[in-house]
Amino acid sequence: MNRSFVRTILLWMVVASFSASAHAQEFLCDVTINSRQITESGFEYLSELETEMESYINENRWTTVKVEEIERIGCQFQVIFTSASSSNYNFTAEVVLSVRRPVWDTMQQSTLVLLSDNAWQFTYPRGKSLIRDDLQFDNLTSFIDFYVYMMLGFDYDSFAELGGDEYYTRALNIFELGQSSGNTGWGRSIGAQRNRFGLISDITNPGYSDLRKAIYLYHRKGLDLFTTNRQDAIRNAVDALKLIEENKRTASNPYLIDIFFDTKYNELVALFQEAEPEVKNEVYNLLINVNPSHTSAYDLLQR
């Protein structure tokens, strides 16, 4: 089924009433700026970046899909400045971003993914305008573009199996522009690769397609089905976890799998809390095997 159609129907179920309006942009994103670590004077204008980023993300069109107001993707960017240079207006910041997804036939939303990046370096002089250009690298806007396309990829993957391919490809193109630029944070790395390179190289690697299929199975066939067919929803969610467990056995880098569980561990406990005892025990053993770092949370399933 077409992802846009699925999302439209889902959101009509979530929203009690809606008045017809013109087609909207894809995102409804909140941006918060924290510049408390910048103690030098002259950088008060950094607060302006909050509004600039919100306008940039929310008012640009990122897809060719017609989006109604109720279909807009909820997200949040938290930008924490860690250093500044008054000589060239270069800044370093850490970023935490999240994407939310509605759950079928409820008023609830599920956090789809939590991502963090501690190596954003960019230039932002007073009065700089944020201009979008997918073909030219800019260390400020290209970073935003990269993560916007990543968020779109995760969102589309949750509504259709491997539905985010197009947007991950766009994110990859931006990463390659960044790599060619030589800017910090855009290079290839060796080791754990818990960075932009690890994120985009793994999500576009067919070796992680089972994880992406599990994201669809968990959200569309699990969470979305929970209020109408609880038994099938639970079973599909268990199958999604098994798919992730199998993928982890063959994965060279567990970064994407860790992102999934870092985002979902509390939700997983809540989802399976009222399951049958044998299902809870099955899920508990599976979770502590595939994601031992959150065992203390999963222990609640044994009570």
C-alpha positions as CSV (number, residue, x, y, z in Angstrom):
1,M,0.0,0.0,0.0
2,N,1.3,3.5,-0.9
3,R,3.0,5.0,2.1
4,S,1.5,8.4,1.6
5,F,-2.0,6.9,1.6
6,V,-1.3,4.9,4.7
7,R,0.0,7.9,6.5
8,T,-3.0,10.0,5.5
9,I,-5.5,7.5,6.7
10,L,-3.5,7.0,10.0
11,L,-3.4,10.7,10.7
12,W,-7.1,11.1,10.0
13,M,-7.7,8.5,12.7
14,V,-5.5,10.4,15.1
15,V,-6.9,13.8,14.5
16,A,-10.5,14.3,15.6
17,S,-11.3,17.1,13.2
18,F,-9.6,18.8,10.3
19,S,-10.4,21.7,8.0
20,A,-9.3,21.5,4.4
21,S,-6.2,23.6,3.6
22,A,-3.5,24.1,1.1
23,H,-0.8,21.4,0.8
24,A,1.9,21.9,3.5
25,Q,5.6,21.2,3.8
26,E,6.7,17.9,5.3
27,F,8.0,18.9,8.7
28,L,6.7,20.5,11.9
29,C,10.0,20.8,13.7
30,D,10.9,22.6,16.9
31,V,14.5,23.9,17.3
32,T,16.1,24.9,20.6
33,I,19.4,26.6,20.9
34,N,21.6,26.5,24.0
35,S,24.6,28.8,23.8
36,R,25.3,29.0,27.6
37,Q,28.8,27.6,27.1
38,I,29.7,30.5,24.9
39,T,30.9,33.1,27.4
40,E,32.4,35.6,25.1
41,S,30.4,38.7,24.2
42,G,29.2,39.4,20.7
43,F,27.4,36.1,20.1
44,E,24.0,37.1,21.4
45,Y,22.7,36.8,17.8
46,L,23.0,33.0,18.0
47,S,19.5,32.9,19.4
48,E,18.4,34.0,15.9
49,L,19.5,30.6,14.5
50,E,16.6,28.9,16.3
51,T,14.0,30.7,14.2
52,E,16.2,30.5,11.1
53,M,16.5,26.7,11.4
54,E,12.8,26.2,12.1
55,S,11.9,28.2,9.0
56,Y,14.4,26.4,6.9
57,I,13.2,22.9,7.9
58,N,9.5,23.7,8.0
59,E,9.1,25.9,5.0
60,N,11.2,24.1,2.4
61,R,9.8,21.3,0.4
62,W,11.8,18.1,0.8
63,T,9.8,15.6,-1.3
64,T,7.5,15.6,-4.3
65,V,4.7,14.1,-2.2
66,K,1.6,16.2,-1.5
67,V,1.4,16.6,2.3
68,E,-1.6,17.8,4.2
69,E,-1.2,19.8,7.4
70,I,-2.1,16.8,9.6
71,E,0.6,14.7,7.8
72,R,3.5,16.8,8.8
73,I,6.3,15.0,10.5
74,G,7.0,16.1,14.1
75,C,10.6,16.5,15.0
76,Q,12.9,18.3,17.4
77,F,16.5,19.7,17.0
78,Q,18.4,20.5,20.2
79,V,21.6,22.5,19.4
80,I,24.1,23.0,22.1
81,F,27.0,25.3,21.2
82,T,30.3,24.1,22.7
83,S,32.9,26.6,21.2
84,A,33.0,29.8,19.2
85,S,35.7,31.8,17.3
86,S,35.2,35.6,17.1
87,S,37.8,35.9,14.4
88,N,36.0,33.8,11.8
89,Y,32.6,33.1,13.2
90,N,33.3,29.4,13.4
91,F,31.3,27.3,15.9
92,T,31.2,23.8,17.2
93,A,27.9,22.3,18.5
94,E,26.4,19.1,19.6
95,V,23.0,18.2,18.2
96,V,20.3,15.8,19.5
97,L,17.3,15.2,17.2
98,S,14.2,13.2,17.4
99,V,11.4,12.2,15.1
100,R,7.9,11.3,16.2
101,R,5.3,9.1,14.5
102,P,1.6,8.8,15.3
103,V,0.2,5.4,16.4
104,W,-2.9,4.2,14.5
105,D,-6.3,4.7,16.2
106,T,-4.8,6.4,19.3
107,M,-3.9,9.9,20.4
108,Q,-0.4,8.7,21.1
109,Q,2.9,9.2,19.3
110,S,5.9,7.0,19.2
111,T,9.4,8.4,19.1
112,L,10.7,6.9,15.8
113,V,14.4,7.6,16.2
114,L,16.8,9.5,18.4
115,L,20.0,10.6,16.8
116,S,23.0,12.6,18.2
117,D,26.0,14.3,16.6
118,N,28.7,15.9,18.6
119,A,30.9,17.1,15.7
120,W,29.0,19.9,13.9
121,Q,31.4,22.6,12.9
122,F,30.0,25.5,10.8
123,T,30.3,29.2,10.0
124,Y,27.5,31.5,11.1
125,P,28.3,35.3,10.9
126,R,25.6,37.7,11.9
127,G,22.9,38.1,9.2
128,K,23.7,35.0,7.3
129,S,20.7,33.6,5.4
130,L,20.1,29.9,5.2
131,I,19.8,29.0,1.5
132,R,19.1,25.5,0.4
133,D,21.2,24.0,-2.4
134,D,21.5,20.2,-2.5
135,L,24.3,20.5,-5.1
136,Q,26.6,22.9,-3.2
137,F,28.1,22.1,0.2
138,D,27.7,24.5,3.1
139,N,28.8,23.5,6.5
140,L,25.7,24.9,8.1
141,T,22.8,24.0,5.8
142,S,24.2,20.8,4.4
143,F,24.3,19.4,7.9
144,I,20.6,20.2,8.3
145,D,19.8,18.8,4.9
146,F,21.6,15.5,5.7
147,Y,19.6,14.9,8.9
148,V,16.3,16.1,7.3
149,Y,16.7,13.3,4.7
150,M,17.7,10.8,7.3
151,M,14.5,11.7,9.3
152,L,12.5,11.3,6.1
153,G,14.1,7.9,5.5
154,F,13.2,6.6,8.9
155,D,9.7,7.9,8.6
156,Y,9.1,6.3,5.3
157,D,10.7,3.1,6.4
158,S,8.1,2.9,9.2
159,F,5.1,3.1,6.7
160,A,6.4,0.9,3.9
161,E,9.0,-1.8,3.8
162,L,12.3,-0.2,2.7
163,G,10.3,2.9,1.9
164,G,13.1,5.3,2.8
165,D,15.5,4.4,0.0
166,E,15.1,7.6,-1.9
167,Y,15.8,9.8,1.1
168,Y,18.8,7.8,2.3
169,T,20.3,8.2,-1.2
170,R,19.9,11.9,-1.0
171,A,21.5,12.0,2.5
172,L,24.4,9.9,1.0
173,N,24.9,12.4,-1.8
174,I,25.1,15.2,0.8
175,F,27.6,13.2,2.9
176,E,29.8,12.7,-0.2
177,L,29.8,16.5,-0.9
178,G,30.8,17.0,2.7
179,Q,33.5,14.4,2.4
180,S,34.9,16.1,-0.7
181,S,34.9,19.5,1.2
182,G,37.3,18.2,3.9
183,N,35.2,19.7,6.6
184,T,35.3,18.2,10.1
185,G,32.7,15.5,10.7
186,W,32.3,14.4,7.1
187,G,35.2,12.0,6.8
188,R,35.3,8.3,6.7
189,S,36.5,6.7,9.9
190,I,37.9,3.5,11.2
191,G,36.6,1.6,14.2
192,A,33.2,2.0,15.8
193,Q,32.0,4.5,13.3
194,R,29.3,6.0,15.5
195,N,29.1,9.2,13.5
196,R,27.6,10.5,10.2
197,F,29.7,8.1,8.1
198,G,28.6,5.0,10.2
199,L,25.0,6.1,10.1
200,I,24.7,6.7,6.3
201,S,27.1,3.8,5.2
202,D,25.1,1.3,7.3
203,I,21.6,2.5,6.5
204,T,22.4,2.2,2.8
205,N,24.1,-1.1,3.2
206,P,21.9,-4.1,2.1
207,G,23.4,-6.0,5.1
208,Y,21.1,-3.9,7.3
209,S,17.9,-4.4,5.3
210,D,16.5,-6.8,7.9
211,L,16.7,-4.1,10.5
212,R,14.9,-1.7,8.2
213,K,12.3,-4.3,7.5
214,A,11.9,-4.8,11.3
215,I,11.3,-1.1,11.7
216,Y,8.3,-1.4,9.3
217,L,7.1,-4.6,10.9
218,Y,7.3,-3.2,14.4
219,H,5.5,0.1,13.6
220,R,3.0,-0.7,10.9
221,K,2.2,-4.3,11.8
222,G,2.9,-4.0,15.6
223,L,2.1,-0.6,17.1
224,D,-0.5,0.4,14.5
225,L,-2.4,-2.8,14.9
226,F,-2.4,-2.9,18.7
227,T,-5.8,-1.4,19.4
228,T,-7.6,-3.5,16.7
229,N,-5.8,-6.9,16.9
230,R,-3.6,-7.0,20.0
231,Q,-2.6,-10.6,19.6
232,D,-1.3,-10.2,16.1
233,A,0.3,-6.9,17.0
234,I,2.3,-8.5,19.8
235,R,3.4,-11.4,17.6
236,N,4.5,-9.1,14.8
237,A,6.5,-7.0,17.3
238,V,8.2,-10.1,18.6
239,D,9.0,-11.2,15.0
240,A,10.5,-7.7,14.4
241,L,12.8,-8.2,17.4
242,K,13.8,-11.6,16.1
243,L,14.6,-10.1,12.8
244,I,16.8,-7.5,14.5
245,E,18.5,-10.2,16.6
246,E,19.3,-12.1,13.4
247,N,20.7,-9.0,11.7
248,K,22.9,-8.3,14.7
249,R,24.6,-11.7,14.2
250,T,25.8,-10.6,10.8
251,A,26.3,-6.9,11.3
252,S,29.8,-5.5,11.3
253,N,28.8,-2.4,13.2
254,P,25.9,-2.5,15.8
255,Y,25.4,1.3,15.6
256,L,22.0,1.3,13.9
257,I,20.8,-1.5,16.2
258,D,21.9,0.4,19.2
259,I,20.0,3.5,17.9
260,F,16.8,1.4,17.6
261,F,17.0,0.1,21.2
262,D,18.2,3.4,22.7
263,T,15.1,5.0,21.3
264,K,12.7,2.2,22.0
265,Y,13.7,0.3,25.2
266,N,11.1,2.0,27.4
267,E,8.4,1.7,24.8
268,L,9.2,-2.0,24.4
269,V,8.8,-2.6,28.1
270,A,5.4,-0.8,28.0
271,L,4.3,-2.7,24.9
272,F,5.0,-6.2,26.3
273,Q,4.1,-5.5,30.0
274,E,0.6,-6.9,29.7
275,A,1.5,-9.8,27.3
276,E,1.0,-13.4,28.2
277,P,3.7,-14.7,30.6
278,E,5.3,-17.0,28.1
279,V,5.5,-14.1,25.6
280,K,7.0,-11.8,28.2
281,N,9.6,-14.4,29.0
282,E,10.4,-15.0,25.3
283,V,10.8,-11.2,24.8
284,Y,12.8,-10.7,27.9
285,N,15.4,-13.4,26.9
286,L,15.5,-11.9,23.4
287,L,16.0,-8.4,24.6
288,I,18.8,-9.0,27.1
289,N,20.6,-11.0,24.4
290,V,20.4,-8.4,21.7
291,N,20.5,-5.3,23.9
292,P,22.1,-6.1,27.2
293,S,22.9,-2.4,27.9
294,H,19.2,-1.8,28.9
295,T,18.8,-5.0,31.0
296,S,17.7,-3.0,34.1
297,A,14.7,-1.7,32.2
298,Y,13.9,-5.1,30.7
299,D,13.9,-6.6,34.1
300,L,10.5,-5.0,34.6
301,L,9.1,-7.7,32.3
302,Q,10.0,-10.3,34.9
303,R,7.9,-8.8,37.6
